[in-house]
Amino acid sequence: MLDGLKSFLKRLVAAKVESPLPVNLEVVNLSYPIPVEETVTPQDPLCKTHYVQCASASGLHQMAYHEWGDPENQNVLICVHGLTRRGSDFNVLAKAMSDRYRVICPDVVGRGDSDWLDNPMLYGMPQYVADMSTLIAKLGVKKVDWFGTSMGGLIGIFMASQDHAPIRRMIINDVGPRIESESLKRLGDYVGKPFRFASKLEGLIYLNRICAPFGDFTPEQWKEYNGPHLIQDGSEWVVHYDPDISKPFAALNKVMAAMGEMMTWKAFDAIAADVLVVRGTESDLLSAKTVTEMCRRHPRTRSIEIPGVGHAPAFITPDQVAIAREFFS
């Protein structure tokens, strides 16, 4: 097993999958003190999974969402994940917030338990915002609070910018209208790559490596955080998202990026909600300068930095969960 895992890590290096941290094959811990080879990640009995039917230009699709707390609670918190992630990222935060909220954690279309789109060029903000509007309508509430990490934060910005927007308060986790070019290169180095793993342990080591900036966690925390992102396909394991989500991302050029930034600033300026911007001090995606500009332009925005963390804080540690509980209190 040890030789096979070292061979796997060498393949990662040979494939030039970028990581903020160098891989030293002599010191990488390849023997987890916990089992990772189970086929199915156990479902928390306190969490229920539902589906909502959404529409796109290419037809209908099902979007999964995971629910915590009292389903009759009209106080709703929606937590939306990043580009290649899924709603299970918020399991710790959702459990912590479920005493106050009905917490809803969707799998954005193309990820997790949600359907994949026939036309991959529809993977983008217009579709994501439309799907979230459909979800909120199904929940039967007029107002929600929002926690958005990276892509989920951008979706929140565009949701909150609309007339009669349902969002009262929102945390934007490590993202803003301007996205630094270094992070775009890093994302392009691995998003959509057709990696297949001989074991779940191989896949977990890979995910832990590219997620290293999220924070310093125990093996058990990494397993709970990244384990749901791996599914078995025959005798191999793959990441739980449509590789074609990378196609619109790959088609992005400088002109399109500049237009996207301009539109996002315009949307941000239109937000009426209270906003907390969270930034990891080592983030390569959201600069301190952009955070300063966000606070200057929007009088109801404040910010906080989390030391020693890059893109993006995972909100699975008590100190980070406390930030959300204080803001949404």
N, C-alpha and C positions, 0 to 999 in steps of 0.2 A: 504493500500500500504506500509506504513512504517513498519508494523509488518512483512509483507511478505519479504521485503528487508533485514530486520535484520535476518530473518530465513535463507535467501539465504547466507548472509555473514557467518553465523555460519556453514553452510554446507561447505563453502570454507575452513574454518579453520579446520573442522573435516576431510576434504579430504586431509589435509596437502599440499595444494597448496602453495609452498613457495613464499614469497615476501620479498624484501629487507626492507620493512616497516611493522611494526606490525599493526594489525587491531584493533582499539578501537571502539567497537560497539556504544559507547556513543557519540563519536565525529565525526564519519564518516558522511559527508554531503550527506544525502539521498534525498534531495529535490533540484533538479537541477532548476536553474532559466530559463531554456530553454527547449523547447519540444524535447524529444528524442524518442517518440513512433511512429514517422512516419515510414511507411513500407519501403519507398525507400529513400536513401540518394540522394539529388538533384545532378544532373550532371552539372558541370560548363560548360556554353556554349562555353568557350574559349578552352576547352579540347575535343579532339576527340579520340575515342577508335577504334583501328584497330586490326586485327589478322594476324599472320603469321603461315604458316604450317611448322611444324618441324617434325623430324623423330627420333625414338628411336628403340632399339632392339625389342620392342614389338609392333611397328606400328607407325602410324602417330598421331600427336596431334596438337591442335591449342594453340598458345601462344598469349595472349592479350597484347597489349601495348597502352599506353595513350600518346597522342601527344599534345604538346603545341607549340605555335609560328608558324612562316611562314613555311609551308611544303616544300617550294622551297629553304629554307636556307640550304646551304651546311655545315654550322657550326653546328655540332650536339653534344649535351650533352646527354649521357645515364645515367640514375639514377636507380640503382638496390638496392632493399630492403633487409631486413634481413630474417631470417629463417621462421618465421610464419607471415610475414607481406605482403604487396602488394604495387603496384605502386602508389596508392593514398597517401601513406606516403609523397610523394614529391610534393603534390599540391602547397604548399606555395613556396617551392624552385623553382619549375618549372615555376610558374607564374612570380617570380622575375627574372629568368634567360631568359625568353622568348623574351626579347628585344634584346638579343644577339644571342640566340641559337634556333634551333629547338630542343626542349627538348623531349626525349623519355623515358617513365617510364614503363617498362614491368612488368607484373605479372609473376614471375617465375612459371614454370609449377607446378601444384598442388596447386596454390594459386590464390586468387582473381577470375578473369574472365577467367583464363586459364583452359585448360582441366586437368584432373587427369590422372596419368599413371596407366595402368593396372598392371604393375609390380612395386611395391613400392620400390624394391631394386635398381631401376634405378634413384631414387632421390639422386643425388650426383653431384660432380663437373664435371665429363665428360659430363653428359647430359646437365647441365646448360651452360657450355662453348659452346657446340655444338649448343644449341638453340640461344645463343647470337650471334654466328657467322652467323647463318641463318638470324637473325634479321638484323644485319648490312648489309648483302648482299642485303636484300630486300630494305633497306633504300637507297641503291645506292650511298653510300659515301665510300671513301677510308680511311678517318681518323675521329676519334671521340675523344671527351673528356669523362671522366668517373667519376661518383660519386657513390661509393659503400658503403653501410652501412652493417657492420657485414658480413653476408653471401655474400652480394653484393660486398663487398670489396675483399673477397677471390676469387669470380668469376673474378673480375677485375685483380687480381694478376696473375691468370692462363691465362687469355686472353692476358695480356700485356707481358707475358713471351715468347710467341710464336714468331717464325721467321716471319718477315713482319707484326708484330702486328699492329692493326689499332689505338691503343690508344696513344695519344700524351701527355696528362696530366691527372692525376687522383688523386682524393681525396679518401683515404682509411679511412673510418669513424669507429673508435673504434674496430679495429680487426688487427691481424697480424699473422705471421706464427705460433707463440706459443699462444695457447688458455689456459687460466688458468683453472685448474681442478674444482675450486669452481663454475665457471660459467657453466661448463658442468653439474654439479649436479643440479644447479638451473634450467637450461633449461629442464633437464630430468624430473623435478618435475611437469612440466605443458604441455610440447609439446605433442600433440596427445591425451591428456586426453579428454574423450567424454562428455565435459560439454554441457549441454543444458539449456537455460534460459527461464523462463516464460515470460519475457518481454525484450524489447531492453534496458531498463534502467538497469535491472539486468546485462545484458551482458556488458554494457558500464562500470558499476562499476567494474566488474571483470577485464576487459581489462585495465582500468585506474590503477587498483591496481598493476597488474604485470608489467605495463609500468611506474610505478612511478619513476624509475631511469632516465628516458628520460629527465626529467626536470619538472619545476614548471609552470603549464599552467592554464589558466582560464577554467571554465567549457565549454565555447564555443569552445576554442581551442581543448580541449579533445574530444568534440563531433565531430568536423570536422576531427580530426586525427584518432580516433578509430571507429567512426560510420560506415565507409565503410567496416569495418572488420566483421560486423554482418549482417547475412541474415536470413530471415524468412523461417522456415521449418515447415509447418503446423501451429500449434498454438504456436510453440516455436521458439527461436532464437539460431543460432549456429555461431561459428566462420567460416570465409570464407576461409578455407584451408582444404586440404585432411589430416585427422588424420594420415594416413599411412606415411606421410613424416617423422614420428618419428621412423619408423622401421630401416632404415639404421643407424640412430643416436643411437638407443637402442642396435644395434649389435656391436657398437664400443667397442673395448677392448684396453688395454694399449699398446699392440704391434702395433695394427692398428693406434692408435693415434700417437705413436712415428714415424711411417712411414709417416703418413700424415704430421706431422710437418716437417720432413726432406724434403719431396717433396715440401712443400710450401716455405721453405727457399730457396731451389734450384730455384724454379720459381721466387721468389722475387729477387734473385740475378741476374736473366737474364733480368729484366725489363730495357728498355731503356728510358721509359717515365719519365717526371718530376712528382714527387710524394709529396703530402702533407698528412701526417698521423695526424688525429685528434683523441684525446683521452679525454674522460671525466675523471676528476681527481678522481672520485669515482668508476671508472670502475672495475668490478671484472673479466672481460674477457681479456682485454689488459693491461698488466702491464707497468709501466714506464720503467722498465728494458728492456722489449722487444722493446719498441719504440726507446730507445737509441741504441740498437743493429741494428735495421732497418736503422737508420740514419748513423751508422758507416759503415755498409756493402754496402750502396747504396749512392754514392756521390750526386745524384740528388734528395735526399729525405730530406725534412724538416718536422718539427712537430709543433703542437700547442696543448695546453691543455685547456679545457673548465672547469672552476671551478664550483663546486657544482653539477656536473652532473655525472651519472653513465653510464652504458651501455644501450643505446648508445645515443649521442646527436641527437635530432630529426630534427634540422635545420628548425624549424618553427618560431623562434624568429629573430628579425631584426639583432641582433649582430652575430648570427650564420650564417644567410644568407649572411651577409657582408663578412664573411670569405671566402665563396665560390665565391662570386663576385670578391673579390680581387685576389684570386688564379687563377681564370679562365679569368682574364682581359687580 
